Each structure stands twice: as structure tokens, then as C-alpha cells.
Amino acid sequence: MNAATQDVLLRVEGLNAFYGRAHILFDVALEVRRGEVVALMGRNGAGKSTTMKAIMGLMDRAQGKVDFLGKDISRARPHQIARMGMGYVPEDRRVFADLSVLENLEVGRQPPRPGAVAWTPQKLFALFPNLGEMPQRLGGRMSGGEQQMLTVARTLMGNPYLVLLDEPSEGVAPVIVEQMADMIMTLKREGMSILLSEQNLHFAELVSDRAYVLENGHVRYQGTMDELAADAAVRHAYLSV
């Protein structure tokens, strides 16, 4: 096994997924290496969120191979995958509305992992100053952007090696988008790996090393973020509205 192979944290091969009889993903293949931010891009309905759910074991019908930390997790349940060190931040946020910020964070707490960043509420409040100003505020009384931050912070309390981050810039104020970009860059400097589902090309350019572009459940393009940004034909074909 060469160094590049050892460096791969997540490898997906031949991933197919179905909603009922509807075939949604077609032989999707991708990799995320240690310390890398990878953007999964495409228009609405391209299959980005479904890809993340399938990786996380949340699809009732999925086929293919998913390796994480060198282990086949294709048949693992979501809670087993989370305990291995994969975090998932869904697009719809899902904070506990009747729990405070601190209580939401405690829900996500897992033991430290060898080689992973060890997160505490204090360290997270340094990363998300907005949350540090409202530790006792109930989740249901926060803005959408604040809830998005809290969902990310709660996921980090699990001390993951890899975070699946679904549409972090969707539907939040521009100032929150900037803070999310800063947060992702900080996590990258800490050595964390991130698979990012994103439609916003500017946001993806700010934070990502490489990109995969989906259309109708197929991977149509893969390359570095710089290559994608420079390829007007691919952007027009698969990303423009």
C-alpha cells in the first residue's frame, strides 16, 4: 500500500441508491484524503444530499462499497458509522429546540479519538463566537444561521475524523456564510477532513481542494477546485442555473 492510498480516509466505489423504485445515484465514486476539503457540487436534485445519506448509512436501499479508515462500512448502521468518527451535518439542521446551546453540545459528546482533534465547548465557542455569547439560549430561539453553527458544533463534539457537511451556505445570511468559510478553513488547519455538499461556487472555491460535480446522480466531472473554476464549459453545463 503506497502513501497516497494510506492517506485516503473515505473511498466510495460504485455507489447506487434508490428511493423506492426510483434509481437516484448511479455508480458514484469519490475519495476524501486526510486533511482535505472536497466539494460535492451540482444543481438542486443532482444527488448531493443523497450521496451523503448513502455514505452515512441513512438510505434504505443502497449498493456499492464505502470504505472509511480502511474498513468497509457499506452495511454499517448510522450510529456505528458515527462511533467510528464520521460526523454528519444535515441540511435541515435538526437542533434540539427545547435544549440550550450547551445541552445541545453535550448530546453530541463522544470520547476523544487517537489522531483526531479533541473538542470542548470552550474550544467550540472560540470557533463560533456567536454561540459563546448565548450558551443558555434554547435551540428553538436561535436564528437559522445560529442553528446551523450549533449543528456543526454539536457534530464536532463527537471528535470526528471526517465531517459530511450538507449545504452549509444555503439559506443563511452572508455574514454567516463568511463565518462558515472561516470555520471550514480553521478545521482544515486542524487536520480535519470535510466532504462538502455545495451549490455556491464562490463558497466552494474559498474552502475546497478538489471537487466532484454531479448531474442526475452521475459524477460528470472531478478535478482540483482551481481546474473547475477555470473550466467555463463544465460550470455552464452542470452548475449554472
C-alpha positions in Angstrom: 0.0 0.0 0.0 1.5 3.3 -1.1 1.4 6.5 0.9 -1.3 8.0 -1.3 -3.5 5.0 -0.6 -2.9 5.2 3.1 -3.8 8.9 3.0 -7.3 8.1 1.8 -9.8 8.5 4.7 -13.0 7.8 2.7 -13.3 5.8 -0.5 -16.6 5.3 -2.3 -16.9 3.0 -5.2 -19.9 2.0 -7.4 -22.4 3.7 -5.1 -26.1 3.3 -6.2 -29.0 4.5 -4.2 -32.8 4.3 -4.6 -35.9 6.0 -3.2 -38.5 3.2 -3.6 -38.2 2.1 -7.3 -36.6 5.4 -8.3 -32.8 5.0 -9.1 -31.1 8.1 -7.8 -27.4 7.5 -7.7 -25.5 5.7 -10.5 -22.1 4.2 -9.7 -20.8 7.2 -7.8 -17.1 7.1 -6.9 -15.2 9.6 -4.9 -12.3 9.9 -2.3 -11.5 12.2 0.6 -8.0 12.3 1.9 -6.7 13.2 5.3 -6.8 17.0 5.9 -8.6 17.7 2.7 -11.8 19.6 1.9 -13.7 18.1 -1.0 -16.7 19.8 -2.6 -19.6 17.7 -4.0 -21.3 20.1 -6.4 -24.3 20.2 -8.7 -27.7 21.8 -9.1 -30.7 21.1 -6.9 -31.7 17.4 -7.3 -28.3 16.3 -8.7 -27.9 13.8 -5.9 -25.5 15.6 -3.5 -27.6 15.1 -0.3 -28.5 11.5 -1.3 -24.8 10.7 -1.7 -24.1 11.9 1.8 -27.0 10.0 3.3 -25.9 6.8 1.5 -22.4 7.2 2.8 -23.8 7.7 6.3 -26.0 4.6 6.1 -29.2 6.6 6.0 -30.6 5.2 2.8 -32.9 2.1 3.0 -31.7 0.9 -0.4 -28.1 1.5 -1.4 -25.5 -0.7 -3.2 -21.7 -0.3 -3.6 -18.7 -0.1 -1.4 -17.9 2.6 1.2 -14.5 2.4 3.0 -13.8 4.6 6.0 -10.5 4.4 7.9 -9.7 1.3 5.8 -12.8 -0.6 6.8 -15.8 -1.5 4.8 -18.8 0.3 6.3 -21.3 -0.4 3.4 -23.5 -2.5 5.8 -23.0 -0.4 8.9 -25.8 1.4 10.7 -25.6 5.2 11.1 -24.8 5.1 14.8 -22.0 2.6 14.1 -20.5 4.9 11.5 -20.8 7.9 13.8 -19.0 6.0 16.6 -16.1 5.3 14.1 -15.5 9.0 13.7 -17.7 10.2 10.8 -19.8 13.3 11.6 -22.8 14.3 9.6 -24.4 17.8 9.4 -27.7 17.6 7.6 -29.1 20.4 5.5 -32.2 20.8 7.7 -30.1 21.5 10.9 -32.1 19.4 13.4 -31.2 21.2 16.7 -33.0 20.2 19.9 -35.3 23.2 20.2 -36.0 22.7 23.9 -32.4 22.3 24.9 -29.9 25.1 25.5 -26.7 25.6 23.3 -24.6 23.8 26.0 -27.1 21.0 26.3 -27.2 20.5 22.6 -23.4 20.3 22.6 -23.5 17.7 25.4 -25.8 15.5 23.3 -23.0 15.2 20.7 -20.2 14.4 23.1 -18.1 11.3 22.3 -14.8 10.2 23.8 -11.5 11.5 22.3 -10.1 9.6 19.4 -6.5 8.8 18.6 -5.3 11.3 16.0 -8.5 13.4 16.0 -9.0 16.9 17.3 -10.4 16.8 20.8 -13.3 19.4 21.0 -14.7 21.0 24.1 -17.5 23.6 24.4 -14.8 26.3 25.2 -12.9 25.5 22.1 -16.0 25.5 20.0 -17.0 28.9 21.5 -13.7 30.2 20.3 -14.5 28.8 16.8 -18.1 30.1 16.9 -18.1 33.3 19.0 -21.9 33.8 18.4 -22.6 30.6 20.3 -20.2 31.6 23.1 -22.4 34.7 23.6 -25.6 32.6 24.2 -24.7 29.3 25.9 -28.0 29.1 27.7 -30.2 30.1 24.8 -32.7 27.4 23.7 -32.1 26.0 20.2 -35.6 26.9 19.2 -35.0 30.6 19.9 -32.0 30.9 17.6 -31.8 32.2 14.0 -31.3 29.8 11.1 -27.6 30.7 10.8 -27.1 30.3 14.6 -28.8 26.9 14.4 -26.5 25.9 11.5 -23.5 26.8 13.6 -24.9 24.9 16.6 -25.4 21.8 14.4 -21.8 21.9 13.2 -20.5 22.5 16.7 -22.6 19.6 18.1 -21.2 17.3 15.4 -17.6 18.4 16.3 -18.3 17.4 19.9 -18.1 13.8 18.6 -14.4 14.4 17.7 -14.8 13.2 14.1 -12.0 12.4 11.6 -14.3 13.4 8.8 -17.4 15.6 8.6 -20.1 15.4 5.9 -21.4 19.0 5.6 -24.6 19.4 3.6 -25.2 22.8 2.1 -23.7 25.0 4.9 -24.3 28.2 2.9 -27.9 27.5 2.0 -30.5 30.0 3.3 -28.3 31.8 5.8 -27.2 35.5 5.9 -24.0 36.5 4.1 -22.2 37.2 7.4 -22.9 33.6 8.5 -21.6 32.3 5.2 -18.4 34.2 5.8 -18.1 32.7 9.3 -18.8 29.2 7.9 -16.0 29.6 5.4 -13.6 30.7 8.2 -14.8 27.8 10.3 -14.0 25.3 7.5 -10.6 26.7 6.9 -9.9 26.5 10.7 -11.0 22.9 10.7 -8.7 22.2 7.7 -5.7 23.7 9.5 -6.5 21.4 12.5 -6.1 18.5 10.1 -9.8 17.6 9.8 -11.3 16.2 6.5 -14.5 17.5 5.1 -16.9 16.4 2.4 -18.9 19.5 1.5 -22.2 19.5 -0.5 -22.5 22.9 -2.1 -24.1 24.8 -4.9 -22.4 28.1 -4.3 -19.3 28.0 -6.5 -17.7 31.0 -4.8 -18.1 29.5 -1.3 -16.7 26.1 -2.6 -13.7 27.9 -4.2 -12.8 29.6 -0.9 -12.5 26.4 1.1 -12.1 23.3 -1.1 -9.1 21.5 -2.5 -11.0 19.3 -5.0 -14.4 18.9 -6.5 -16.8 16.3 -7.9 -19.7 17.5 -10.0 -22.9 15.5 -10.0 -25.7 15.6 -12.6 -28.8 13.4 -12.3 -26.9 11.0 -9.9 -23.8 10.6 -12.1 -20.4 12.0 -11.5 -19.8 14.2 -14.6 -16.5 15.9 -13.5 -13.7 15.6 -11.0 -10.6 17.8 -10.6 -9.0 20.4 -8.4 -11.1 23.4 -7.4 -8.8 25.6 -9.4 -9.4 23.4 -12.5 -13.1 23.6 -12.0 -13.1 27.4 -11.5 -11.1 27.7 -14.8 -13.4 25.4 -16.8 -16.3 27.6 -18.0 -17.8 24.8 -20.1 -18.2 22.5 -17.2 -19.5 25.2 -15.0 -22.1 26.2 -17.6 -23.1 22.6 -18.3 -23.6 21.4 -14.7 -23.6 24.4 -12.3 -25.2 27.4 -13.9 -28.9 27.9 -13.1 
